[in-house]
Amino acid sequence: MNRRTFCKTAIAAGVAASLPLNRLLAIESGALASDIPAVTLSGSEITLEKAAVEEFAGSLRGQLLTPSSGGAYEAARRVWNGMFDKHPALIARCAGAADVSHAVKFAAERNLLVAVRGGGHSISGKSTCDGGIVIDLSPMQGIRVDPERKRAWVQPGVLGVSLDRENEYYGFITPMGTVSHTGAAGLTLGGGFGRTSRKHGLACDNLLAVDIVTADGTLRHANRKENPDLYWGVRGGGGNFGVVTSFLYRANVAGPMVLGGAVVHSIDNYKEVLKFWADFQATATRELYIGVGTFPGPGGDPIVVIDTCWCGDLKKGEKVLAPVRAFGKPLADDIKVQRYVTLQASNDEGLGHGVREYMKSGFITETSDDLIDAIVENRNTSPTAWFFIMPTGGAISDVGLTDTAFPVRNAIGNMMTGTVSPDATQDQAAIQSTRAYWKHLESHTRGYYINLNEDVTEKKTRSNFGPNLARLTEVKNSYDPDNLFRLNANIRPTV
Ligand SMILES: Cc1cc2nc3c(=O)[nH]c(=O)nc-3n(C[C@H](O)[C@H](O)[C@H](O)COP(=O)(O)OP(=O)(O)OC[C@H]3O[C@@H](n4cnc5c(N)ncnc54)[C@H](O)[C@@H]3O)c2cc1C
């Protein structure tokens, strides 16, 4: 680079740094030539006045995007599940808690429909909306691990992989999901099952405090002593009570190496593998995560997979997993000692952003022969269908049913099935085939995980929260009486 180019570049960089360039880009290229049509919480149409939107944009440290912001808006409106192609009126890309508060107040004053986005992985597309505002937390990516106190402060745009890696540096693990790019925020608020949850609990069981902007725009701190009702509600009650701007987690001494991976069997041996798994998992200690399911195989035919992670002493783990590896005639066995963060990314392939997915899930408390027959004999033969039982129990069941808002503590597994639709024309076929299979399975379930089954009736949502519903409703009445935060497993306020 010659001196002149260097000077020009340096000046340009200086100018860019001194101006709120991102924000200017969002507003100027958006050319707010006119008012913006929008939608209220009740679905009626309103107009957001140009001046009010510009004032709102000016209050933010982050960007405010509108449908006329071009590529930035197009990129920001996309969520993980490609089945949801929505067009919000506004996307507030928040840079901090103050931005979140401004966005909540702007929305509440206008009864504007609100979606809250962390990692964007909502299966049912609840983190986006048509005509409302998306409070987009994805720019908030900060993490600070405190090795002395064994704590991790995490901002709400953080993905599981980022927390896993920061924790790894100190030899810690906080349970996050089994696909590494899933958001920590939505996952934790709904529960949060991971490969080490049988040992260390749900993500929400590791949550020690939050900062949260409630519907009146106030930023509050909640923990065991301060706002204990809110603290109770955010551990399993989803996004009902406000926008969490910071999560404080326990960091457990674990890893960085674990023993894990998959053993693959032919679909011809499906029933035998399920029976083996059912007996084996029944006696598993809490260091062991062992799940079972079917997935489309490399050649297109389905394969049966036993998925494992042992997070205890590695030598002991080899012995514990030996029968799993010796059972039957596996087509493949990739169980090995590896970094926990590597295993955490092992399911990522094929699950990137834009996948069109429809799924159902429910908890099981036993694996009876009837259930195994129902799983095998009615198998969804769609080439893109999958089925999985994720193991639960262990430390998850140590927590009392009403100690947190999370409503199902006695399960041994989370049974899930879904179908990926190759394109929009095949969405309905994928939905129908999943629902048809689920009809055979649902009667074996006892409650469901709100993070994986949100497209259900209000009646079902209420009954799923079981003994926690009354307290959840009280918390909702206190902090969100107008139900501003309703795109979630919604608890309707009663005031
Ligand atoms: C590929 C894939 C793999 C998954 N694997 C697992 C798994 O192994 N274990 C598991 O437990 N779950 C798993 N899930 C489900 C996952 O827990 C949910 O999809 C969860 O909502 C993802 O969180 P997110 O922040 O990415 O989602 P988002 O779509 O951003 O948010 C989902 C909802 O959470 C609420 N929300 C998000 N952030 C905030 C916030 N800061 N404050 C208030 N409310 C907020 C909102 O109601 C929002 O609609 C998986 C999902 C996918 C798509």
The ligand as a MOL file (V3000), in Angstrom:
LIG
                    3D

  0  0  0     0  0            999 V3000
M  V30 BEGIN CTAB
M  V30 COUNTS 53 58 0 0 0
M  V30 BEGIN ATOM
M  V30 1 C -30.7900 -27.3230 15.1390 0
M  V30 2 C -31.3710 -27.2160 16.5110 0
M  V30 3 C -30.8600 -27.9970 17.5350 0
M  V30 4 C -31.3870 -27.9000 18.8210 0
M  V30 5 N -30.8590 -28.6780 19.8110 0
M  V30 6 C -31.2910 -28.5190 21.0850 0
M  V30 7 C -30.6900 -29.2300 22.1570 0
M  V30 8 O -29.7930 -30.0240 21.9600 0
M  V30 9 N -31.1380 -28.9950 23.4040 0
M  V30 10 C -32.1600 -28.1270 23.6710 0
M  V30 11 O -32.5080 -27.9560 24.8300 0
M  V30 12 N -32.7640 -27.4600 22.6630 0
M  V30 13 C -32.3600 -27.6350 21.3940 0
M  V30 14 N -32.9570 -26.9380 20.3780 0
M  V30 15 C -34.1060 -26.1060 20.6710 0
M  V30 16 C -33.6640 -24.7570 21.1890 0
M  V30 17 O -33.5840 -24.8260 22.5930 0
M  V30 18 C -34.6710 -23.6790 20.8030 0
M  V30 19 O -34.7830 -23.6200 19.4180 0
M  V30 20 C -34.2680 -22.3290 21.3800 0
M  V30 21 O -35.3580 -21.4620 21.2930 0
M  V30 22 C -33.0860 -21.7460 20.6600 0
M  V30 23 O -32.7040 -20.5400 21.2260 0
M  V30 24 P -32.3120 -19.3050 20.2850 0
M  V30 25 O -31.8890 -18.1950 21.1500 0
M  V30 26 O -31.4050 -19.7780 19.2200 0
M  V30 27 O -33.7250 -19.0640 19.6420 0
M  V30 28 P -34.5170 -17.7770 19.1580 0
M  V30 29 O -35.2820 -18.2220 17.9710 0
M  V30 30 O -33.6700 -16.5930 19.0290 0
M  V30 31 O -35.4880 -17.5580 20.3650 0
M  V30 32 C -36.5160 -18.4800 20.6410 0
M  V30 33 C -37.4670 -17.8350 21.6210 0
M  V30 34 O -36.7950 -17.6430 22.8550 0
M  V30 35 C -37.1790 -16.4040 23.4180 0
M  V30 36 N -35.9580 -15.6070 23.5880 0
M  V30 37 C -34.7820 -15.7270 22.9330 0
M  V30 38 N -33.8750 -14.8960 23.4480 0
M  V30 39 C -34.4810 -14.2390 24.4490 0
M  V30 40 C -34.0640 -13.2690 25.3950 0
M  V30 41 N -32.8150 -12.8270 25.4480 0
M  V30 42 N -34.9670 -12.8110 26.2890 0
M  V30 43 C -36.2310 -13.2660 26.2980 0
M  V30 44 N -36.6770 -14.1970 25.4380 0
M  V30 45 C -35.8130 -14.6800 24.5290 0
M  V30 46 C -38.1890 -15.7770 22.5030 0
M  V30 47 O -39.4810 -16.1230 22.9630 0
M  V30 48 C -37.9370 -16.4570 21.1900 0
M  V30 49 O -39.0790 -16.5730 20.3860 0
M  V30 50 C -32.4630 -27.0170 19.0800 0
M  V30 51 C -32.9780 -26.2400 18.0500 0
M  V30 52 C -32.4390 -26.3290 16.7840 0
M  V30 53 C -33.0090 -25.5020 15.6830 0
M  V30 END ATOM
M  V30 BEGIN BOND
M  V30 1 1 1 2
M  V30 2 1 2 3
M  V30 3 2 2 52
M  V30 4 2 3 4
M  V30 5 1 4 5
M  V30 6 1 4 50
M  V30 7 2 5 6
M  V30 8 1 6 7
M  V30 9 1 6 13
M  V30 10 2 7 8
M  V30 11 1 7 9
M  V30 12 1 9 10
M  V30 13 2 10 11
M  V30 14 1 10 12
M  V30 15 2 12 13
M  V30 16 1 13 14
M  V30 17 1 14 15
M  V30 18 1 14 50
M  V30 19 1 15 16
M  V30 20 1 16 17
M  V30 21 1 16 18
M  V30 22 1 18 19
M  V30 23 1 18 20
M  V30 24 1 20 21
M  V30 25 1 20 22
M  V30 26 1 22 23
M  V30 27 1 23 24
M  V30 28 2 24 25
M  V30 29 1 24 26
M  V30 30 1 24 27
M  V30 31 1 27 28
M  V30 32 2 28 29
M  V30 33 1 28 30
M  V30 34 1 28 31
M  V30 35 1 31 32
M  V30 36 1 32 33
M  V30 37 1 33 34
M  V30 38 1 33 48
M  V30 39 1 34 35
M  V30 40 1 35 36
M  V30 41 1 35 46
M  V30 42 1 36 37
M  V30 43 1 36 45
M  V30 44 2 37 38
M  V30 45 1 38 39
M  V30 46 1 39 40
M  V30 47 2 39 45
M  V30 48 1 40 41
M  V30 49 2 40 42
M  V30 50 1 42 43
M  V30 51 2 43 44
M  V30 52 1 44 45
M  V30 53 1 46 47
M  V30 54 1 46 48
M  V30 55 1 48 49
M  V30 56 2 50 51
M  V30 57 1 51 52
M  V30 58 1 52 53
M  V30 END BOND
M  V30 END CTAB
M  END
